[in-house]
Amino acid sequence: YNDMVMHEYFPNHINRKILTGGKLYTEIKSMLLGNEHQRKMIEEFQEFLQKEFFPDYNKVQLIPNEEMKVLFVRIGEIEREIYNWGDGTQQLIILLYSLFKHKDEENNLFFIEEPELYLHPGILRKFIEVINSNRFKNHQYFITTHSNSILDTSADTSINMSIFKFKKVK
């Protein structure tokens, strides 16, 4: 899928990356088996998820299961395959992983299509506030949305956001 999208949409941009949930197991496994900096990044990401999105739980862990070739997620005392968590939890982990991994890099553009599809409006608002925090100050986002929650967030917070409306012209 990734190869097809790269070929069809980005033929002249071979350094661009598209992270999908299907690649997350391999990415996390590689980082956990990598150097000290990579292992520390995963540890910090797990702590970030716990603090920002699961504060009522004492721990969030991402565990690649080598036998099943699937990422397990532990939140508090519950551990199961990522696909057996709710769609919103999966969405948060997948979206935030790449943002967090590249948080210290400059001039990154992230294209996020309709993040509201699986997120509760309250979690969606928190997601927008978090990605606009100082932690991700080096990122720019292009988000397509139909969500009033995202639009409302721009109106009642100090988030630096530009809103564009497009309509189809026949």
ChimeraX attribute file (.defattr): number of C-alpha atoms within 10 A of each C-alpha:
attribute: neighborCount
match mode: 1-to-1
recipient: residues
	/A:1	9
	/A:2	13
	/A:3	9
	/A:4	10
	/A:5	11
	/A:6	17
	/A:7	13
	/A:8	10
	/A:9	9
	/A:10	14
	/A:11	11
	/A:12	10
	/A:13	10
	/A:14	9
	/A:15	7
	/A:16	10
	/A:17	11
	/A:18	13
	/A:19	14
	/A:20	12
	/A:21	16
	/A:22	13
	/A:23	14
	/A:24	19
	/A:25	19
	/A:26	16
	/A:27	16
	/A:28	19
	/A:29	20
	/A:30	14
	/A:31	16
	/A:32	20
	/A:33	10
	/A:34	12
	/A:35	10
	/A:36	10
	/A:37	11
	/A:38	16
	/A:39	17
	/A:40	14
	/A:41	15
	/A:42	20
	/A:43	15
	/A:44	14
	/A:45	20
	/A:46	20
	/A:47	18
	/A:48	16
	/A:49	19
	/A:50	19
	/A:51	15
	/A:52	11
	/A:53	17
	/A:54	16
	/A:55	14
	/A:56	10
	/A:57	13
	/A:58	12
	/A:59	17
	/A:60	24
	/A:61	18
	/A:62	22
	/A:63	19
	/A:64	22
	/A:65	13
	/A:66	11
	/A:67	6
	/A:68	9
	/A:69	11
	/A:70	20
	/A:71	24
	/A:72	20
	/A:73	23
	/A:74	18
	/A:75	20
	/A:76	15
	/A:77	9
	/A:78	11
	/A:79	16
	/A:80	14
	/A:81	16
	/A:82	22
	/A:83	14
	/A:84	12
	/A:85	17
	/A:86	11
	/A:87	13
	/A:88	17
	/A:89	18
	/A:90	17
	/A:91	18
	/A:92	18
	/A:93	18
	/A:94	17
	/A:95	17
	/A:96	16
	/A:97	20
	/A:98	17
	/A:99	18
	/A:100	17
	/A:101	14
	/A:102	13
	/A:103	17
	/A:104	14
	/A:105	12
	/A:106	12
	/A:107	10
	/A:108	14
	/A:109	12
	/A:110	15
	/A:111	12
	/A:112	12
	/A:113	11
	/A:114	13
	/A:115	20
	/A:116	21
	/A:117	15
	/A:118	16
	/A:119	19
	/A:120	12
	/A:121	15
	/A:122	9
	/A:123	17
	/A:124	21
	/A:125	18
	/A:126	16
	/A:127	21
	/A:128	16
	/A:129	16
	/A:130	15
	/A:131	19
	/A:132	19
	/A:133	11
	/A:134	10
	/A:135	13
	/A:136	17
	/A:137	14
	/A:138	15
	/A:139	19
	/A:140	16
	/A:141	13
	/A:142	12
	/A:143	14
	/A:144	15
	/A:145	15
	/A:146	12
	/A:147	14
	/A:148	11
	/A:149	18
	/A:150	20
	/A:151	15
	/A:152	11
	/A:153	17
	/A:154	18
	/A:155	11
	/A:156	8
	/A:157	10
	/A:158	10
	/A:159	14
	/A:160	7
	/A:161	14
	/A:162	8
	/A:163	9
	/A:164	6
	/A:165	5
	/A:166	5
	/A:167	5
	/A:168	4
	/A:169	4
	/A:170	3
